[in-house]
Amino acid sequence: MVDINYMDNVKETVEFSQSPRGKFIQAQALYYGIKKLSEVEGVMREVSNICDMKYLLDVLYPGFETIFDHIENEMRAVK
């Protein structure tokens, strides 16, 4: 259940988003969002959203794409 005190919730959310774990989760969401959106073909492909997400990943979370690529490659090698 969500705490009634909205400002405490906002403060906790901002703190989490700025923590190493929060940054990792946000970068991971962008990484996999980009991958899935890039699979869409034709007119339904949201090119501008993909570009904006890539920009955010590159600028706000530099180096994370390499980490996630490495993890995916390792997972493929194990299969």
Backbone as ProteinMPNN parsed JSONL, in Angstrom:
{"seq_chain_A": "MVDINYMDNVKETVEFSQSPRGKFIQAQALYYGIKKLSEVEGVMREVSNICDMKYLLDVLYPGFETIFDHIENEMRAVK", "coords_chain_A": {"N_chain_A": [[0.845, -1.183, 0.0], [0.492, 2.227, -0.742], [2.161, 4.872, 0.886], [0.544, 7.503, 2.622], [1.695, 10.015, 2.765], [2.632, 11.987, 0.385], [4.897, 13.584, -0.336], [7.005, 12.366, 1.042], [7.07, 9.952, -0.353], [7.8, 10.859, -2.904], [10.345, 11.884, -2.336], [11.708, 9.545, -1.528], [11.558, 8.108, -3.914], [13.016, 9.72, -5.709], [15.518, 9.619, -4.451], [16.048, 6.861, -4.7], [16.119, 6.664, -7.51], [18.458, 7.995, -8.058], [20.362, 6.447, -6.924], [22.972, 3.907, -7.157], [21.74, 1.403, -7.778], [19.203, 2.241, -8.688], [19.94, 3.709, -10.968], [21.049, 1.657, -12.496], [18.766, 0.056, -12.976], [17.146, 1.847, -14.429], [18.759, 2.299, -16.685], [18.847, -0.297, -17.69], [16.143, -0.688, -18.333], [15.846, 1.199, -20.407], [17.694, 0.111, -22.258], [16.597, -2.479, -22.893], [14.1, -1.643, -23.745], [14.739, -0.178, -26.036], [15.778, -2.258, -27.611], [13.476, -3.91, -27.973], [11.62, -2.126, -29.164], [12.998, -1.631, -31.496], [12.61, -3.93, -32.926], [10.165, -3.728, -34.111], [8.423, -3.487, -37.149], [7.952, -1.525, -40.166], [5.43, 1.069, -40.486], [4.623, 1.267, -37.871], [6.825, 1.382, -36.303], [8.486, 3.175, -33.879], [10.46, 5.425, -34.448], [11.485, 7.943, -33.607], [11.14, 7.769, -30.84], [12.828, 5.626, -30.246], [15.288, 6.768, -30.951], [15.394, 8.892, -29.099], [15.439, 7.439, -26.718], [17.86, 6.07, -27.015], [19.575, 8.25, -26.942], [19.156, 9.147, -24.261], [20.118, 6.87, -22.89], [22.811, 6.835, -23.733], [23.773, 9.361, -22.855], [22.915, 9.806, -20.15], [23.561, 7.415, -18.931], [26.279, 6.439, -19.486], [28.264, 3.832, -20.817], [26.751, 1.739, -19.806], [25.358, 0.371, -21.811], [27.315, -1.211, -23.006], [27.864, -2.935, -20.902], [25.396, -4.322, -20.668], [25.275, -5.472, -23.22], [27.448, -7.207, -23.011], [26.542, -8.916, -20.957], [24.339, -10.088, -22.251], [25.665, -11.421, -24.349], [27.159, -13.259, -22.885], [25.097, -14.757, -21.784], [24.014, -15.919, -24.072], [26.149, -17.53, -24.805], [26.144, -19.436, -22.812], [23.874, -20.905, -23.318]], "CA_chain_A": [[0.0, 0.0, 0.0], [1.262, 3.464, -0.85], [2.097, 5.763, 2.04], [-0.306, 8.675, 2.392], [2.51, 11.221, 2.661], [3.115, 12.07, -0.997], [6.237, 14.16, -0.429], [7.956, 11.334, 1.452], [7.169, 9.017, -1.469], [8.574, 11.51, -3.962], [11.73, 11.955, -1.874], [12.266, 8.194, -1.602], [11.668, 7.738, -5.324], [14.142, 10.474, -6.262], [16.733, 9.044, -3.874], [16.289, 5.573, -5.342], [16.486, 6.863, -8.914], [19.823, 8.506, -8.117], [21.263, 5.462, -6.331], [23.542, 3.009, -8.166], [20.727, 0.412, -8.185], [18.199, 2.938, -9.485], [20.531, 4.02, -12.273], [21.161, 0.394, -13.226], [17.425, -0.343, -13.401], [16.699, 2.766, -15.482], [19.559, 2.014, -17.881], [18.392, -1.591, -18.197], [14.827, -0.469, -18.956], [16.095, 1.848, -21.691], [18.391, -0.84, -23.125], [15.667, -3.477, -23.406], [13.065, -0.923, -24.481], [15.312, 0.1, -27.363], [15.854, -3.53, -28.347], [12.142, -4.365, -28.358], [11.05, -1.176, -30.12], [13.731, -1.774, -32.753], [12.104, -5.117, -33.611], [8.911, -3.391, -34.794], [8.627, -3.2, -38.572], [7.016, -0.675, -40.896], [4.973, 2.372, -40.011], [4.392, 1.227, -36.424], [8.117, 1.549, -35.622], [8.568, 4.509, -33.278], [11.864, 5.786, -34.662], [11.888, 9.08, -32.772], [11.24, 7.286, -29.463], [14.057, 4.829, -30.178], [16.415, 7.721, -30.958], [15.41, 9.599, -27.812], [15.864, 6.485, -25.686], [19.307, 5.863, -27.205], [20.211, 9.465, -26.443], [19.14, 9.095, -22.796], [21.024, 5.815, -22.455], [24.199, 7.253, -23.99], [24.162, 10.56, -22.11], [22.695, 9.679, -18.712], [24.109, 6.156, -18.418], [27.364, 6.023, -20.384], [28.93, 2.575, -20.491], [25.819, 0.672, -19.429], [25.017, -0.435, -22.993], [28.385, -2.199, -23.136], [27.658, -3.929, -19.835], [24.249, -5.157, -21.016], [25.682, -6.272, -24.383], [28.32, -8.269, -22.492], [25.683, -9.86, -20.241], [23.571, -10.846, -23.249], [26.582, -12.325, -25.037], [27.48, -14.343, -21.944], [23.895, -15.597, -21.655], [23.935, -16.702, -25.308], [27.228, -18.523, -24.788], [25.786, -20.481, -21.86], [22.789, -21.726, -23.897]], "C_chain_A": [[0.89, 1.245, 0.0], [1.05, 4.313, 0.391], [1.3, 7.01, 1.668], [0.533, 9.933, 2.157], [3.22, 11.269, 1.31], [4.554, 12.559, -1.076], [7.311, 13.181, 0.042], [8.155, 10.321, 0.327], [8.016, 9.596, -2.598], [10.05, 11.541, -3.58], [12.402, 10.586, -1.978], [12.489, 7.765, -3.046], [12.846, 8.442, -5.979], [15.46, 9.908, -5.739], [17.069, 7.707, -4.527], [16.756, 5.75, -6.777], [17.927, 7.343, -9.072], [20.838, 7.545, -7.511], [21.871, 4.595, -7.435], [22.531, 1.973, -8.675], [19.659, 1.059, -9.065], [18.701, 3.263, -10.879], [20.644, 2.76, -13.127], [19.807, -0.012, -13.793], [16.926, 0.552, -14.541], [17.46, 2.514, -16.785], [19.117, 0.705, -18.518], [17.041, -1.455, -18.903], [14.982, 0.2, -20.316], [16.706, 0.868, -22.689], [17.406, -1.834, -23.746], [14.485, -2.837, -24.134], [13.516, -0.622, -25.899], [15.328, -1.168, -28.205], [14.476, -3.968, -28.838], [11.504, -3.421, -29.375], [11.727, -1.283, -31.484], [13.278, -2.991, -33.557], [10.831, -4.834, -34.409], [9.221, -2.974, -36.224], [7.618, -2.18, -39.086], [6.629, 0.605, -40.187], [4.744, 2.414, -38.505], [5.687, 1.391, -35.622], [8.239, 2.996, -35.149], [10.024, 4.995, -33.28], [12.303, 6.925, -33.748], [12.006, 8.662, -31.303], [12.511, 6.463, -29.262], [15.265, 5.75, -30.108], [16.52, 8.461, -29.632], [15.876, 8.684, -26.686], [17.359, 6.198, -25.795], [20.085, 7.064, -26.672], [20.287, 9.451, -24.911], [20.109, 8.044, -22.271], [22.476, 6.24, -22.607], [24.653, 8.388, -23.081], [24.041, 10.375, -20.599], [23.367, 8.451, -18.103], [25.231, 5.642, -19.318], [28.017, 4.733, -19.885], [27.992, 1.433, -20.153], [25.461, -0.208, -20.621], [26.051, -1.534, -23.2], [28.229, -3.307, -22.104], [26.515, -4.873, -20.211], [24.533, -6.016, -22.248], [26.522, -7.461, -23.921], [27.486, -9.341, -21.778], [24.892, -10.712, -21.234], [24.447, -11.836, -23.989], [26.951, -13.507, -24.169], [26.291, -15.293, -21.812], [23.733, -16.474, -22.894], [24.976, -17.814, -25.322], [26.898, -19.698, -23.872], [24.739, -21.428, -22.453], [23.33, -22.751, -24.81]], "O_chain_A": [[1.919, 1.285, 0.675], [-0.068, 4.46, 0.885], [1.378, 7.503, 0.542], [0.112, 10.824, 1.419], [4.277, 10.664, 1.127], [5.353, 11.991, -1.82], [8.414, 13.169, -0.504], [9.277, 9.88, 0.079], [8.85, 8.9, -3.177], [10.912, 11.256, -4.412], [13.53, 10.479, -2.458], [13.495, 7.13, -3.361], [13.598, 7.819, -6.728], [16.41, 9.737, -6.502], [18.223, 7.446, -4.868], [17.681, 5.07, -7.219], [18.545, 7.119, -10.113], [22.042, 7.794, -7.574], [21.335, 4.554, -8.543], [22.476, 1.7, -9.874], [19.257, 0.484, -10.076], [17.973, 3.111, -11.859], [20.372, 2.786, -14.327], [19.709, -0.384, -14.963], [16.348, 0.059, -15.509], [16.867, 2.517, -17.863], [19.021, 0.606, -19.741], [16.831, -2.05, -19.96], [14.318, -0.19, -21.276], [16.276, 0.807, -23.841], [17.378, -2.012, -24.964], [13.93, -3.442, -25.051], [12.754, -0.794, -26.85], [14.938, -1.153, -29.372], [14.326, -4.356, -29.997], [10.908, -3.879, -30.349], [11.092, -1.05, -32.512], [13.542, -3.066, -34.757], [10.462, -5.615, -35.285], [10.153, -2.211, -36.478], [6.551, -2.001, -38.498], [7.394, 1.154, -39.394], [4.678, 3.497, -37.923], [5.646, 1.525, -34.399], [8.108, 3.928, -35.943], [10.71, 4.974, -32.259], [13.39, 6.868, -33.174], [12.886, 9.153, -30.595], [13.186, 6.585, -28.24], [16.166, 5.537, -29.297], [17.617, 8.637, -29.101], [16.623, 9.108, -25.804], [18.047, 6.094, -24.779], [21.125, 6.908, -26.031], [21.343, 9.708, -24.333], [20.84, 8.296, -21.314], [23.284, 6.027, -21.703], [25.783, 8.382, -22.591], [24.948, 10.741, -19.851], [23.701, 8.438, -16.918], [25.143, 4.536, -19.852], [28.284, 4.571, -18.695], [28.394, 0.27, -20.207], [25.278, -1.415, -20.46], [25.697, -2.665, -23.535], [28.44, -4.481, -22.408], [26.651, -6.09, -20.086], [24.086, -7.161, -22.319], [26.329, -8.584, -24.386], [27.706, -10.536, -21.978], [24.792, -11.928, -21.067], [24.032, -12.968, -24.236], [27.048, -14.634, -24.655], [26.474, -16.508, -21.735], [23.358, -17.641, -22.784], [24.706, -18.916, -25.8], [27.322, -20.825, -24.126], [24.721, -22.615, -22.129], [22.568, -23.528, -25.385]]}, "name": "protein", "num_of_chains": 1, "seq": "MVDINYMDNVKETVEFSQSPRGKFIQAQALYYGIKKLSEVEGVMREVSNICDMKYLLDVLYPGFETIFDHIENEMRAVK"}
